[in-house]
Each structure stands twice: as C-alpha cells, then as structure tokens.
C-alpha cells in the first residue's frame, strides 16, 4: 500500500533571523522514522526566483498529497496555522529579490479576502482537543515568509493539493524544535490519514474557569483582535453583521434597555464627541450608557454607565455568560465567526439592557457600514471629520473611507456631521438625501 506523500518546506536564514528555526525543524523531521508517511523536506532559499522554480517542479511532479510550508514569526509563542487572507488577483510581489522590503507588508492597500482549501479552525480545534497547541493566525502578508509562501501558492495554483503555512516561534532550542516537529507530523498525519475530522459535537472542549478579570480578558483576547490584526478586506465575507446578529440572538438579543441610541462614526474626535454627548445628556439629568474603544488603562473603561466603568464582577459575569453561550453553540474555536470587538459589543449591549439607561452613546470600532455596532436603530447618527485611517481595510481614498463611515446613516434618521472637506461633505449630504435622512452640519 502506497504511503501518503507529504512535502514539508522551510525557508533559510534572512535578515533579522540568521538562525531560521524552520531549518532546525526540517532537520528534526528528516531524522524521524516515519513509517506511516513518505516525507520529503525541502529548505527553500529566501528568494522569489528560487521559490517559483521549486514550485513549478513540484506541480510538474504531481507526487505530493499535502504540502506544508513553515516560516518563522517573531510574534508567536507556539505554532499557528496561517489563515490565508489573500486575493491572488491583487498580490503585489516585488520584481526582484533585492526589492524585498523586509518585515513590511507586501500586500498593503490591496483587497484581501479569506481563502483556504483546508478548514483551519476545525483543524486547530482537532489539534487542541488532542493537547497539540495550535492557533489560527491572521498575520497575513506582513512578513517575508508569508510573501514567499504566497509566491509559492501562486505557482502552485494549477494544483489541487492542500497547501498550508505554519508559523513557527523563533525558538531554536532542542525542546521547542522537538515540539514543533512533532506537531507538524501530527498535522501531516491528519491531513493525509485522518482526513475526516470528527464532528464538533464529538470533541470535548476543555474550558478554563472565568473567575477574575484576568481570566475574562484572557478569554476575550483568545479570539480575533482586529485592533492588532488588520489587513482583511472590509467586506461582508470578513465582517458579517448577519453572523453577529445571529450571535446576539443566541445571547437573548439584548437591546440597550429602553434607551435612545446615538451612533457615532468618523476618523478624528469620535471618542471625544461620544464623551461630550454623554456628558451633556448626564448634565440634563439622564442616565447614560457609553461604549467606546479602545481603552487607555483598563478594558472596563470601554463600557460606562453614568461615567463609571462597568463593575469588575459584572464584567466577569458577562464574559462567563458569553463563554457559556459560545461553548453551548459549539463556536469555541471558530475564530472567524467571532472577534474580540464583537464579544465586547455584545457584552455592552447586555449590560445596558440590564441597567436600562435613558440614552446609549455608541462609538463604531472601524468604518461604519459593517461595524458590529451598526445593528441598532439610533435616534441620531453622527459622523465626525473623516480622514485617512485603516486604509489597509477601508480603502486608499477619502471617498472610499467616507462611504464606509456613512454606512451608519439610516433611512429617515437625522444625521449630524462635523466640518468636512468639501468633497466629503458633499458625498455625505448626497447619501443622506438618498436615504431621506435629515442632514445637519455642526458649526
């Protein structure tokens, strides 16, 4: 019986990483006796030309059932599967090896979309259930190993062979090399031998208790944190309000009490505007909930009632509840389904639903159209001055960014904007007119 054939590649040394750990891991794997797999290891030079040449040879040979590429990632402490965030039609690869901008985004400004032939979240869950620590990473296109890997993918395009990238932590100690090597072999065995993953319902997920704020934060930051991991195209595939609404329904679909909602988007000053609106409403005797991001010192600062951060015990209790919902619905490791910001937004909605303020002031996280705060109907929408921000996601032009921010403008709901550049002010006014939304510019 023919043994499954697996190619495991790594990259040689490059600036900043003269001792590339993937070389050590490949040496370890090559020295193992793998009776159930036919394993070939290949160390690729850090050169686009060399990668292309090897990829063409690999496609022509047709001999491999699975290809696993490994690369170093200085930000990680354990191996991680690469969630490929890539639209191959928009890849930007330097023309020459010398043009390679080390440690700089090689796909900056391009529309990135998720694309993989392997269900990485499910594979990660399968591995973690077997005590093989493995995350799913969204650091796409930011490092030279990623760029070389994408170049490999582009040249493997005619092939239907599953090809995944594993980030390796930059630790070449014997213990770390052994651990990474064994994990890679486990993944190879799964992809070639145990190809049918068990149903999620059949996997017992070990969940840590949430008793303190540190526990709660550790749980929240275990999901995709788009405040640190950007670069995905701002599309409904990646930022999906229907999925967030579905999640809210699973938590009881909390509305912010009977309060009236003020929704604020923009580039400059939106947090300050939110704070001022909340302060004015409070001065008029109203109870006010305020949801802003990011925080300065304590994560609980994001969710405030009458100027006071959500109490620590309430914060812990709400996170524990969200964890129970996610676990009950078998969504624990489906990282693309949930993000840290979505969980915090759901937490804020639940807290305000329970405390029932008269008004709730919501600040968008990024953009507006697909921001998860954009599921409520406000009594007024506010757009502060628009400038270039999040260009890797929202677009490279002010017009594109403004259209995304204007996504919070609702039919027949009044909108107030700050002073804008003439072309942006005109665009916002036209959108308001199209939606029959009364329009006012703050002087």
Protein Blocks (a to p, Z undefined) as FASTA:
>chain_A
ZZdddddddddddehiabgfklmmmmmmmmpccfkbccddddddddfklmmmmmmmmmmn
opafbdcdddddfkbcbdcdddddddfklgccdfbfklpcghiafkgoiacddddfbdfk
lmmmmmmmnopacdddfbehkafklmmmmmmmmmmmmpccdcddddddfbfbfklmmmmm
mmmmmmmmmmmmmmpccdfklpccdddddfbfklmmmmmmmpccfklmghiacdfklmcf
klmmmmmmmnopaaehjbdcdddedjeoplmmmmmmmmmmmmnopacdddddddfklmkl
mpcgehiacdfklmmmmmmmmmmmmmmnopmmmmklpcfklmmmmmmmmmmmmnopabdc
dddfbhjlmpcklmbccfbdcddddddehklmnopbfklmmmmmmmmpcghiacdddddd
fklmmmmmmmmmmnopacdddZZ
